[in-house]
Amino acid sequence: MKTEGRQLERPKAVMKRTGLGRTSLWSKSRNPDDPFPSPVQIGTNSIAFYADEIDEWLETRPRVPCRDGTIKAGLEANDDHGAAAA
């Protein structure tokens, strides 16, 4: 879905992208002290989130350090563990 050039994501897609459960998603989106984006009303009984706002929120999440204390910037293609392919 697009509105004014911005991509919208329904709650199930946001839950899949963020790893948040339904209750956590609603709790975070309704809490004014939490930086998680608020939903947009798209119909009488329908809401969605702006994808770019979810992207921004995800980028603010801290990286989990490796066992050696380093933080990897990203994963290599087709590698689930962050190590370079041999």
Buried (B, 14 or more C-beta within 10 A) or exposed (E): EEEEEEBBBBBEBBBEBBEBEEEEBBEBBEEEEEEBBBBBEEEEEEBBBBBEBBEEBEEEEEEEEEEEEEEEEEEEEEEEEEEEEE
